[in-house]
Amino acid sequence: MEVWVAVDGYVKRSVLGVQEYTVLTAKALRSIFTRPFYWRDTLQQMDAIGVGSLGIVVLTGLFTGMVLALQSSIEMRQFGATIYIGRLVGASAVRELGPVLTALMVAGRVGAGIAAQLGSMKVTEQIDALNVLGTDPIKKLVTPRLVAALLMLPVLTVITDLVAILGGLLIAVVKLDLTADLYMRTVYQTLAESGFILRFVPKDVLAGLTKPFFFGGIIAMTGCYFGLQTRGGTEGVGVSTTRAVVTASILILATDYFLTQLLISILFE
């Protein structure tokens, strides 16, 4: 009986959490199109999310491309296929690794930061003060972060993809004795073979840039949700931060599967 009561309570809390998360997301999206517009706050968040994450995504892309090329060369050398390293690195980075790894790294940095900021404001009653002053906390605090994440995640993903391809190029030239021209030609060929949208955008690139848009929304809204749900003082801030990062990471990986399945059915079938 006690086990059933515990399970029942857990299920109810989970359903309530999903409902509150959905309502918060809907309110934040609606606030994008209604006045007042907090442009300065949005620009500040774009700087914090985009420029602030630049270093970590560059390092992520560089070492991902290098490791991918290095590990792949071991197996491909057995079949005399090392000349196709560029195809493997380009396709893997643009289609999957670039968007997912960028989102996970930004979730760890930005998602935690958002949850900590809003959690601190919550436990120090600053959000209650905004309500007293007649300012909508969702429009003032959540919407700018959501807009900034939606805009900056695709940009960061492009940077990760480019740096990953350059990392693979470095290994191809230094370790595998391939020419830079051959490597870059094979990268272009594998993207071109996927087909084009509007005659100049490869389908692989379009698919790879669609995912970060959703990932950015997940990171921003998860951080904001757990930040606004913070209870219990400074200890609660730490709990909210951890939950935000873990939940955002899980949602990113789960969403990636369903988006991949959807994009394959739309673009490649």
N, C-alpha and C positions, 0 to 999 in steps of 0.2 A: 504493500500500500504506500509506504513512504517513498519507494522508488518511483511508483507511478506519479505521485504528487510532484516529485522533483522533476521528472521528465515533462510532465504537463506544464509546470512553471517555466521550464527552459524553452519549450516550444512557444509558449505565449510571449515570452520576452523576445524571442527571436523574430516572431511575426510582427510584434509591435516595433521592433527596431527597423525592420525592413520598411514598414509603413512610414515611420518617421523619416527615414533616409529618403524615401521616394517623395514625400511631401516637401522636405527641405530642398531637394533637387528641383522640383517643379516650381517652387517659389523663387529660387535663385535664377532659373531660366526665364521666368516671367519678368523678373526685375531687370533683366538685360534691356528690355524694350520699353521700360517706363521711366519717367523722370522721378527724382533727379539722377543725373549720370555722374558718377564719381570717377572722372577721367584721371585725375591725379593719382588716386589710389590704385587704379588699374595699371597705370604706367609704372608705379612703384613696384607692384607685384610682378609685372612683366620683367622688370630689371632683376628682382630677387629670384624669380623662377628661371628666367632665360640666361641672363648674364652670370648670375650666381652659380648656375649648374654647368657652365661652359667647360670648366676645367675637368670636372669629373666625367662628363660625357666624352670629351676628347680622349682622355686616358682609357676609358672603357672601349671606345671604338678602336683605338690604336692597338691595344693588346689583344682585343678580340680578333681583329683581322690578322695579326701576326700569329697568334696561336692556331687559328683556323687553318691558315696556309701551312704552317709547320706540321701540324698533326695530319692534315690531309695528304701532304706530300709523302708521308711514310707509306700509306696504302697505295697511292696513285703511282708511286715509283715502281712498284711491283708489276704494273701493267704498262709502264712506259707512257703514262698519261699526265705527267707533271705539267705539260704545256696547257692543260685545262684547269690549272689552279685558279686562274682569274675567273673562270665561269663559276666555279664552286663558291669562291669568296664573294663575288658580286651578287649572285643569286641569294646566298644565305644571309648576307648582311642586309640587303634591300628588302627581301620578303619577310624575314622573321627576326633575326638576331638584332638588327638595328632598332626596330620599334620596341621589342620586348625588353631588351637590356637597358635601353634609354629610359623606358617607363619605370623599370624596377629601381634603377639608380636614382631617378628623380623622386620616386615614391619614398625611398629611404631618406633623402635629404629634405625635399620640399614638404612631403606629407607629414613628416615628423615635425617640421618647423611650423606648419599651419596649425596642427593639433596643439602644439605647445603654446603658441601665441594666443589662440582663442581660448584654450584651457586656462591660461593665466588670467586672461581678461574675465573669464567666467567666475573663477574662484575669488577674484578681487572685486567682483560686482561692477566692473566697468561696463559690461553688457547691459546690466540693469539700469545703469546710469544713462546709457544711450536711449533706452525705452522711455525713461522719465523725461528726457529732453526732446522726445518726439521723433527720434531718428530710428529708422528701421534697421536693426542689426544685420538682417540678412542682406539687404541692399548695400549697406555700408561695408560689411566685412566679408560676406560670402561671395556675392556676385563679382566683385573685382578679382578675387582669387580664381574664381571659375573661368572668367573671360581670359585672364592672363595664362592660365594653364592650357586652355583650348587653343590659344594662339601660339604659345611657345613650344609645346611638345612636338608638333610637326617640324618646327625649325631645328630643334635640338636633334631630332631623329635624322634629318638630312645631314647635319654635321657629323653625327655618329657614323652614318653610312659612308660618307666620303672619307673620313679618317680610317675606317675599317678597311676600305678598299686600298687606301695608301699604305696601311700597315701590311696588308697582303702583298702589295707591290714591293715593299722593302724586303720581305722574306724571299719573294720570287727572284729578285735581282741578286741579293747578297748570298742567299743559301742555295738556291736552285739553279742559278746561272741562266735564268730566262731574261729576255730583253723587256724593257719597260713597254715598248710598242706592242709586242706580242701579248703581254699581260693585259694591257688596257683594251686591246682589240677583242680579246676573249670576254672581258667584262661587258663590253658594249654588245657583243653578239648575243650573249645569254639574256640580256635585258630586251634586246630587239626581237628575239625569237618569241617572246611572250605576246607580241602584238602591240598595237598602239591605240590609244584613245585620242581622238581629235588630231590624228596623224603625227603627233610629235611627243606624246606622253606615253612611255611604255606602261603596259598594264601592271607589271611588277612594281613599278614606282608608285603608281596610283594606289595599288593595294597596300603597299608599305607606308604610304602617307595617310591612308584612311584610318588605320589602327591608332596612331598616336592621338588623333582627335578624341577618340573615345577614352583612351588611357588618361589623357589630361583631365577630362571630366571626372573620371574615377578618382584620381589622386586628389584633386581639389575638394570634391564633395566628401570623400571619406575623411580627409583631414579636418574639414570644417565640421562634419557631423560629430566626430568623436571629441573635437575641441569644445563644441557647444554642449555636449553631454557630460562634461567633466564635473565630478563631484569629489569632495573630500580633501580640499586644499592642495598643497604641492605634491603630495603622494598621488593624488588623483590625476594630476597633470602627467606624471610619468606613466601611469597606467593608460591614459588616453593616447599618449604618444605611441606607445608600443602597439596598442590595438589598431591605431590608424595605419601604421606601417604594415603590420601583418595582414590586415583585412584588405588594404589596397593591393598588396602583392598577390594575394589569392585571387581577388577579383580581376586583376590584370591577366593572370595566367588563364583563368577560366574564360574570360571574355575573348582572349586571343584565339582560343579554339573555335568558339562559335563564329567570330568574325572571319577567321580563315575559311571555315566551311561555307559561310555565306558568300564571301568574295570569290571563292573558287567556282561556286555555282553560277554567279553572275558574270564574272569576267572570263573564265577559262573553260566554260562548257557550252 
